[in-house]
Amino acid sequence: MAQHVEDVAAFIRTLQVGKVHLVGNSSGGIVAAHVALKYPDLLRSVVLGEPALIPPVSPEGKAALAAEQKDRHEVQVALSAGDLRQATILTYDLGVTGERGAFEKLSAEQQQRRLDNAKTLGIGGAGPAFAMMVK
């Protein structure tokens, strides 16, 4: 997470456009929230979409969190084994679509794009989906 936050902050600085509107969705929302907390001077506003910052309290929410943690553990096992390909596939199947086999339905180009970015998964599981800026 720390590396993603520093990368976003460096990107904003490199743009040399002053303060930006930072928009983050899903895991990117978590990154955007951390950027806002650490570097508020870089931002005009922040929009977070489904950042999962607050733990669930309902039985359904707790069950969903337990299922997500199980999926993340499966990704972690693949990462610990050094299998970035399998970790990428599991992250897409379980974390993005919720459907096993979804990665294989992607075009070869879409699969390769995700595999090329496999190192962004990190030890904690799925990496940021998107964080984007607009002036």
trRosetta pair geometry for C-beta under 8 A, 3 or more apart (Angstrom, degrees):
i j d omega theta_ij theta_ji phi_ij phi_ji
1 4 5.7 -57 -152 36 35 111
1 5 6.3 35 153 -20 69 106
1 30 7.3 -73 -129 130 117 112
1 31 7.0 -158 -150 -99 78 74
1 34 6.3 142 168 -47 110 173
1 122 7.8 139 -35 150 52 173
1 124 7.1 13 -35 14 94 156
2 5 5.7 -55 -150 35 32 112
2 6 6.4 27 155 -15 66 107
3 6 5.8 -56 -147 40 31 108
3 7 6.1 35 153 -23 66 107
3 122 7.7 176 43 -92 125 127
4 7 5.6 -54 -146 35 30 114
4 8 6.4 29 156 -18 65 104
4 31 4.8 -82 132 -122 125 125
4 34 7.9 80 89 68 99 137
4 120 7.8 85 -86 -161 104 98
4 127 7.1 167 -78 -165 135 96
4 128 5.4 132 -153 -15 148 131
4 131 7.8 118 170 5 107 141
5 8 6.0 -56 -150 36 29 108
5 9 6.4 26 153 -15 64 109
5 31 6.2 -160 -76 -157 65 78
5 34 4.7 -84 -94 116 126 118
5 35 5.4 -175 -144 -75 81 70
5 38 6.0 64 173 34 134 149
5 39 7.9 157 174 1 96 114
6 9 5.7 -55 -145 40 32 111
6 10 6.1 33 155 -20 67 107
7 10 5.8 -55 -145 38 28 110
7 11 6.3 33 153 -23 63 106
8 11 5.6 -53 -148 34 31 115
8 12 6.5 33 154 -20 65 103
8 22 7.5 69 171 -137 129 129
8 31 6.2 133 -27 156 148 114
8 32 7.6 -144 -174 -92 167 55
8 35 5.1 -68 96 -89 135 140
8 131 5.5 -31 -108 104 134 144
9 12 5.8 -52 -150 34 32 111
9 13 6.5 30 153 -16 64 106
9 35 6.1 -177 -62 -137 85 99
9 38 7.3 -73 -67 100 139 115
9 39 4.9 140 -113 -26 119 166
9 42 6.2 -161 -135 -33 78 168
10 13 5.7 -55 -149 39 33 111
10 14 6.1 36 152 -24 66 108
11 14 5.6 -55 -147 34 30 113
11 15 6.7 39 152 -29 62 99
11 133 7.6 171 117 4 112 136
12 15 5.8 -48 -158 21 32 116
12 20 5.6 -132 -136 15 107 133
12 22 7.7 -40 -85 -81 133 111
12 39 7.7 153 58 126 147 145
12 42 4.9 74 121 -178 150 128
12 43 8.0 -52 -145 -70 159 68
12 133 6.3 146 -99 -78 89 164
13 16 7.4 29 166 -65 44 59
13 42 7.2 -70 -60 -119 75 123
15 20 7.1 53 70 -61 154 134
15 133 7.3 -115 -34 95 164 145
17 20 6.5 67 85 -74 112 97
17 135 5.2 -88 158 -101 141 118
18 135 7.9 78 59 -139 91 98
19 41 7.6 -114 -94 160 102 44
19 42 6.3 150 -121 164 66 30
19 43 5.7 46 -162 143 96 8
19 44 4.2 120 130 -52 113 80
20 42 6.8 -14 28 153 90 81
20 43 6.3 -52 66 -119 63 55
20 44 6.2 -134 104 9 11 97
20 133 4.2 6 161 -165 144 120
20 134 6.9 140 -169 64 95 28
20 135 6.2 -66 -120 -96 80 49
21 43 7.4 81 -112 -161 25 81
21 44 5.3 -48 -68 66 66 107
21 45 4.8 -1 -125 57 84 94
21 46 7.7 -177 -165 -77 57 28
21 47 7.1 24 171 -4 99 104
21 133 6.6 142 72 -156 53 64
21 134 5.2 -23 62 64 109 80
21 135 7.5 125 14 -152 90 5
22 32 5.0 168 139 -145 113 105
22 35 6.2 -134 -174 90 167 136
22 36 6.8 -158 64 -64 139 94
22 42 8.0 55 -44 110 129 100
22 43 5.3 -57 -1 -119 115 116
22 45 7.4 -165 31 93 65 50
22 46 5.0 -12 68 -112 98 74
22 47 7.4 -175 94 28 51 66
22 131 6.6 -3 -172 -179 96 98
22 132 7.9 159 -154 84 52 33
22 133 5.6 -27 -100 -97 61 84
23 32 6.9 -64 142 -109 11 157
23 46 7.7 163 -84 -161 37 47
23 47 4.5 -7 -114 62 80 106
23 49 7.4 30 -179 -9 87 107
23 131 7.2 165 86 -159 47 52
23 132 5.4 -20 65 65 97 80
23 133 7.3 167 19 -90 77 31
23 134 7.1 20 -2 5 118 99
24 28 3.9 -152 -159 132 85 79
24 29 4.0 158 113 -90 97 37
24 30 7.2 -130 141 28 139 35
24 31 5.7 -166 -136 64 146 83
24 32 2.9 -159 -8 -13 137 130
24 33 7.1 -114 62 -19 144 69
24 46 7.6 -14 13 -167 101 91
24 47 7.5 164 27 86 56 60
24 48 5.8 -10 68 -116 91 65
24 49 7.0 -160 101 29 46 78
24 51 6.7 54 105 -93 108 109
24 128 7.4 -63 -153 -157 110 118
24 130 6.9 -179 -141 98 54 62
24 131 4.3 -9 -101 -111 96 84
24 132 7.7 159 -82 18 50 56
25 28 5.2 25 51 61 52 114
25 29 5.5 20 -129 -44 11 98
25 48 7.9 150 -91 -169 37 45
25 49 3.9 -15 -113 69 80 119
25 50 6.4 34 -164 48 71 93
25 51 8.0 -130 -152 -73 23 68
25 129 5.7 -67 92 83 86 126
25 130 5.4 17 43 58 99 99
26 29 5.9 135 43 6 17 103
26 30 7.9 -44 130 -3 41 92
26 49 6.9 -20 -26 98 54 89
26 50 5.5 1 -82 93 55 106
26 51 7.2 138 -168 -103 7 41
26 52 7.6 23 -157 -2 51 109
26 128 7.7 140 94 -159 86 55
26 129 4.2 46 68 6 125 139
26 130 7.6 71 42 28 100 75
27 30 5.5 -43 -159 28 46 114
27 31 6.8 48 143 -17 67 99
27 51 8.0 104 -109 -142 14 62
27 52 8.0 -17 -83 36 53 120
27 126 5.7 -147 -54 116 152 101
27 127 6.4 144 128 137 151 29
27 128 4.4 -151 115 -116 100 43
27 129 5.0 123 42 -11 90 79
28 31 5.3 -47 -150 36 41 115
28 32 6.2 45 150 -22 68 103
28 128 4.3 91 -82 -175 64 101
28 129 4.7 -91 -14 60 105 72
28 130 4.3 -58 -41 72 166 38
28 131 4.0 -168 -166 -55 102 71
28 132 7.8 18 172 -12 146 68
29 32 5.5 -49 -143 37 33 113
29 33 6.3 38 154 -22 63 103
29 48 4.1 93 -157 -157 106 85
29 49 5.5 -143 -75 54 129 51
29 50 6.2 166 2 76 157 48
29 51 2.9 -127 122 -87 120 91
29 52 7.5 117 78 20 121 69
29 53 7.7 -106 126 -39 107 102
29 131 7.9 177 -59 -94 28 87
30 33 5.7 -51 -150 33 31 113
30 34 6.6 29 152 -16 63 105
30 51 5.0 148 -59 -169 59 95
30 52 6.7 -33 -63 62 113 86
30 53 6.7 164 -105 -78 79 83
30 128 7.2 -142 59 -103 91 91
31 34 5.8 -59 -152 38 32 109
31 35 6.3 34 150 -21 67 104
31 128 4.6 -6 -21 -98 140 139
31 131 5.0 -93 89 -55 124 143
32 35 5.5 -50 -146 34 33 113
32 36 6.3 36 153 -21 65 104
32 46 5.7 152 157 -156 108 106
32 47 7.8 -37 150 67 157 45
32 48 5.9 -174 83 -94 125 84
32 51 7.3 -110 53 -101 100 131
32 131 5.1 174 -61 -131 93 112
33 36 5.7 -53 -150 35 31 113
33 37 6.5 29 152 -17 64 106
33 46 7.2 115 -93 166 49 145
33 48 5.9 34 -62 -95 99 138
33 51 5.7 97 -26 -175 130 159
33 53 6.1 134 -88 -88 177 135
34 37 5.7 -54 -147 37 33 111
34 38 6.1 15 160 -5 68 113
35 38 6.2 -69 -142 48 26 98
35 39 5.6 -41 -177 45 68 106
35 42 7.2 -73 167 68 102 130
35 43 7.3 116 126 -53 101 129
35 46 7.8 168 80 -110 97 126
35 131 7.4 118 -6 -173 144 150
36 39 7.4 -71 -106 64 14 63
36 40 5.9 47 -174 -93 58 73
36 43 5.8 -32 -111 16 77 165
36 46 4.5 -21 -82 -64 139 157
37 40 7.3 3 -129 -51 10 93
39 42 4.4 12 144 8 112 119
39 43 7.1 110 110 -15 81 98
40 43 5.9 -75 -155 41 44 106
43 46 5.8 10 179 -55 149 90
48 51 4.4 -35 -179 -29 119 128
48 53 7.6 4 164 -21 155 128
55 65 6.8 39 -154 -105 82 160
56 60 7.7 -104 173 88 142 60
56 61 2.5 -156 -175 148 140 123
56 62 5.5 -150 96 -56 112 51
56 64 6.7 83 -14 57 166 104
56 65 5.4 -161 26 -31 118 124
57 61 6.4 29 39 65 35 141
57 62 7.5 3 -168 -49 10 98
58 61 4.3 94 54 7 84 105
58 62 6.9 -151 89 -6 43 85
59 62 5.7 -55 -145 38 30 111
59 63 6.3 32 155 -20 65 106
60 63 5.7 -55 -149 35 30 111
60 64 6.4 30 152 -19 65 105
61 64 5.6 -53 -147 36 32 111
61 65 6.3 33 153 -19 65 104
62 65 5.6 -52 -147 36 32 112
62 66 6.4 36 152 -21 64 104
63 66 5.6 -52 -149 34 32 113
63 67 6.5 33 152 -18 64 104
64 67 5.7 -54 -150 36 33 112
64 68 6.4 33 151 -19 65 105
65 68 5.6 -54 -147 37 33 112
65 69 6.3 35 153 -21 66 104
66 69 5.7 -52 -147 35 31 112
66 70 6.5 35 151 -21 63 102
67 70 5.6 -51 -152 32 33 114
67 71 6.5 33 150 -17 64 104
68 71 5.5 -53 -150 37 35 112
68 72 6.2 35 151 -19 67 105
68 95 7.8 79 -146 -110 88 76
69 72 5.5 -50 -144 38 33 112
69 73 6.3 41 152 -25 63 101
70 73 5.6 -50 -152 30 31 115
70 74 6.8 35 149 -21 61 101
71 74 5.6 -52 -156 30 35 114
71 75 6.8 34 147 -16 65 102
71 90 7.3 174 -175 168 81 100
71 94 3.9 -179 -155 160 124 136
71 95 6.3 162 136 -64 132 74
72 75 5.5 -51 -152 36 38 113
72 76 6.2 43 148 -24 67 104
72 95 7.6 76 -79 -82 73 115
72 124 7.8 -28 -170 160 123 59
72 125 4.0 -31 -147 -108 100 146
72 126 7.1 -92 -109 -4 91 88
73 76 5.3 -51 -147 35 34 116
73 77 6.5 41 152 -25 65 98
74 77 5.8 -45 -151 27 32 113
74 78 7.0 29 150 -13 60 102
74 90 5.5 -148 118 -166 106 145
74 94 6.8 103 67 -13 132 168
75 78 5.8 -58 -157 37 35 110
75 79 6.3 33 148 -18 69 107
75 87 5.2 82 -162 -147 77 80
75 90 4.8 -170 -88 102 77 126
75 91 5.5 74 -117 -69 134 80
75 94 7.2 -140 -49 59 106 132
75 95 7.3 15 -54 -33 146 126
75 121 7.2 -141 173 -174 120 129
75 125 5.0 91 84 -134 137 76
75 126 6.8 -51 -166 -48 176 70
76 79 5.5 -54 -145 39 34 112
76 80 6.1 36 156 -22 67 105
76 123 7.4 46 -129 179 90 60
76 124 8.0 -35 -91 -163 104 17
76 125 6.2 -45 -58 -78 87 80
77 80 5.8 -53 -145 35 28 112
77 81 6.5 22 155 -13 61 109
78 81 5.8 -62 -151 41 30 108
78 83 4.5 -86 -170 76 81 106
78 84 7.8 135 142 -87 102 16
78 86 4.1 -141 -143 100 133 107
78 87 4.0 -179 103 -67 120 76
78 90 6.0 163 1 11 151 140
79 82 7.6 45 179 -71 34 21
79 83 7.4 -99 -73 56 22 63
79 84 7.3 53 -112 -93 66 58
79 87 4.8 73 -62 -97 77 147
79 121 6.4 -148 -93 114 125 128
79 123 6.4 165 136 -124 146 46
81 86 7.8 -2 71 55 122 135
83 86 4.1 10 136 28 121 114
83 87 6.1 142 99 -20 72 88
84 87 5.4 -55 -142 41 35 114
84 88 6.1 40 156 -24 67 104
84 115 7.6 105 124 -153 101 71
84 118 4.0 93 168 148 115 139
84 119 6.9 -19 -134 -69 144 56
84 121 7.1 172 -142 23 85 135
85 88 5.8 -56 -152 33 27 111
85 89 6.5 25 152 -16 63 107
85 115 6.3 9 -114 -127 75 109
85 118 7.0 -46 -74 -106 38 157
86 89 5.6 -52 -145 37 34 112
86 90 6.1 32 156 -16 67 107
87 90 5.9 -56 -144 40 28 109
87 91 6.2 33 155 -24 64 107
87 118 6.7 106 77 -162 104 104
87 121 5.5 118 137 146 125 173
88 91 5.7 -53 -145 34 28 112
88 92 6.5 24 157 -14 63 106
88 103 7.5 115 122 -129 80 146
88 114 5.3 138 -180 141 120 101
88 115 5.6 139 104 -97 171 57
88 117 8.0 125 -121 77 123 70
88 118 4.6 -70 -63 -108 124 100
88 121 6.8 -122 -80 -55 67 136
89 92 6.0 -60 -152 39 28 106
89 93 6.0 20 157 -12 67 114
89 103 4.5 -124 -140 33 76 170
89 104 8.0 34 -143 -43 114 76
90 93 5.7 -57 -135 45 30 107
90 94 5.4 -4 177 11 70 117
90 95 7.6 64 132 -6 64 98
91 94 6.9 -61 -120 53 16 87
91 95 4.8 -29 -166 30 57 130
91 96 6.9 56 139 -18 66 99
91 121 6.1 -132 -56 -118 155 117
91 125 7.2 149 -106 174 102 69
91 126 4.7 143 -148 -99 109 88
91 127 7.9 15 -161 15 154 71
92 95 7.0 -27 -67 54 10 86
92 96 4.9 -30 -149 28 48 129
92 97 6.6 22 158 4 67 103
92 102 6.2 -142 134 90 95 105
92 103 4.5 102 84 -82 134 100
92 106 7.7 -50 170 -27 153 140
92 114 6.1 11 -64 -162 132 160
93 96 7.5 48 2 45 10 87
93 97 6.2 -50 -143 53 31 105
93 98 7.9 -152 157 14 51 2
93 99 6.3 -104 -160 85 72 47
93 100 5.0 48 179 -114 131 42
93 101 6.6 90 -124 14 121 28
93 102 5.0 157 -113 36 66 96
93 103 5.4 -65 -54 -18 91 100
94 98 6.7 43 -155 -108 36 37
94 100 7.3 21 -67 -77 77 72
95 125 7.4 150 -85 162 146 105
95 126 4.4 170 -178 -69 167 147
96 102 7.5 -145 82 100 99 145
96 126 7.9 163 -49 -134 80 141
96 129 7.6 135 -107 -110 97 113
97 102 4.0 159 64 -137 158 178
99 102 4.3 96 83 -50 100 115
101 104 5.4 -49 -167 35 64 115
101 105 6.8 67 140 -25 77 101
102 105 5.6 -57 -159 30 41 115
102 106 7.4 55 146 -34 66 91
103 106 5.9 -41 -167 8 42 116
103 111 6.5 91 175 -114 86 95
103 114 7.5 -116 -137 76 105 157
104 111 8.0 37 -108 -92 31 132
106 110 3.9 -118 178 91 114 122
106 111 4.9 147 92 -56 119 79
106 114 7.6 45 107 2 171 132
107 110 4.7 94 53 7 80 101
107 111 7.0 -143 92 -5 41 86
108 111 5.7 -54 -148 37 31 114
108 112 6.2 31 155 -20 65 108
109 112 5.8 -56 -146 36 28 110
109 113 6.5 34 154 -24 63 103
110 113 5.7 -48 -148 29 32 114
110 114 6.8 27 155 -13 62 104
111 114 6.1 -64 -158 38 31 106
111 115 6.2 26 151 -16 68 111
112 115 5.5 -56 -143 41 34 111
112 116 6.0 41 155 -27 68 103
113 116 5.8 -50 -148 30 27 114
113 117 6.8 7 157 -2 60 110
114 117 6.1 -70 -152 47 31 99
114 118 7.2 68 145 -67 62 75
115 118 5.5 -7 -160 -39 42 114
117 120 5.1 -22 171 14 87 120
117 127 7.9 -127 148 61 104 143
118 121 5.9 -22 -178 -11 56 114
120 127 4.1 -168 135 103 88 178
120 128 7.4 -75 161 37 121 77
121 125 7.0 -85 -179 152 88 20
121 126 6.6 -54 -140 -121 80 27
121 127 5.0 -116 -104 -25 29 104
122 125 7.5 -18 80 40 86 32
122 127 5.7 115 8 -85 101 97
126 129 7.8 11 155 -58 116 78
128 131 5.9 -26 169 -20 142 102
